């Protein structure tokens, strides 16, 4: 039980610390300027790429919640 709870919190802490890095990389991928000032990502591709940090955050949240609920369920609390 305690291992699952600690694992869930560790997943959440590591994921939250990685979100700014992912957001910076997504931003640089969207505005990746070539020598002539153009960018290769436009339109729908840029929109979907911009949603990457949101999906990462949702994945981290769901993984942390699943580990925590599993630990509580094993302990008989839930």
N, C-alpha and C positions, 0 to 999 in steps of 0.2 A: 504494500500500500504506500508506504513512505517513498519507496523508489519511484513509483509511478507519479506521485505528486511532485517530487523533486525533478523528475524528468520533464514533466509538463512545464514547470516553472523555468527550467533551463532552456527548453525549446522556445518559450516565449521571450526570455531575456535575450538570447542570441538572435532571434528573429527581429526583435525590435531594434537591436543594435545594427542589424544589417540593412534595414529599410532605407536610411539615408544614402548608403552606398549604392543601393539598387536604383533609387530615385535619381542620383547624380549620373549614373551610367545610362539610364533611360533618357535623361535630358540631353546628354552628350550624343547619344545615338540619334535622337530626333533632330538635333541641330548640327550634326556632324558636318561641318563646313569643309568643302573641298577647296583646292587652291583658287578655283574660279568663283568661289562664293556660293555655289549651289549645294543643295542637300539631296540625298538619295531617297529619303523617307518623306512621303507626302500623302495627303488624303486619308483614306481609311487605314492604311498601314501605320501612319503616325498616331491615329486615334487608338488603335489596338495596342501599339507599343506604349502609349501613355497609360493604359490600364494595367500594365505589368506590375507596378508597385501595389495596386489595389488587390490583385489576385494573389500576390505574394503575401500580403498582410492577412488576407482571408485564409490562406493555406496555413500560415503560422498559427493563427487564432484557432482554426479547427483542429489542428494537430495538438496544440496545447490543451484545448478543452477535452478532446478525446482521451488523452493520457490522464488528465485529472479525473474525469468521470470514471474511467476504468479503474483507477486507484480507489476512488470512493466506493465503487460498486464491489470491488474485492473486499473492502473493509466492512461492507454491509450497511454503510451509511445511506446509500442511494439504491 
